[in-house]
Amino acid sequence: MEKYVYFRTVSDVADDDDQTSSCLFPLSSFMGGYTVGATSIVLNFKCMHEYKTTASTARDNVFITTSSGLSGSVFNSIMEEFSTGENYFIEIADDVSGKYVTPGISGIISITVLNDDT
């Protein structure tokens, strides 16, 4: 059974109205990630939309902010949840509810979903 990964970057549900506010990716589309300094993580996913001009390199991404110095441990916790977690709906970060998959996540910086006209 497929697992799904969820992110929401807005703090008010009334503002949750487009693909930069919240997004659900199938875990099978995960392409990798990395830390950016002591306070940020980037997770990359295969493009949801057909992206004709750069299909081989195009990817959607989510930037997550962490407490200072915790980006590495938060990244490791997310990877552990991806590989061994039992949940089929993995809520990485929801800034409306304040629910995060692991302590140390402060919120979502941005969600980028490319369109074929981007």
Secondary structure as UniProt FT lines:
FT   STRAND          4..8
FT   HELIX           13..15
FT   TURN            19..21
FT   STRAND          22..26
FT   HELIX           27..29
FT   STRAND          30..36
FT   TURN            37..39
FT   STRAND          40..46
FT   TURN            53..57
FT   STRAND          59..66
FT   TURN            68..69
FT   HELIX           71..84
FT   STRAND          89..94
FT   TURN            95..98
FT   STRAND          99..100
FT   TURN            103..104
FT   STRAND          105..112
FT   TURN            116..117
//
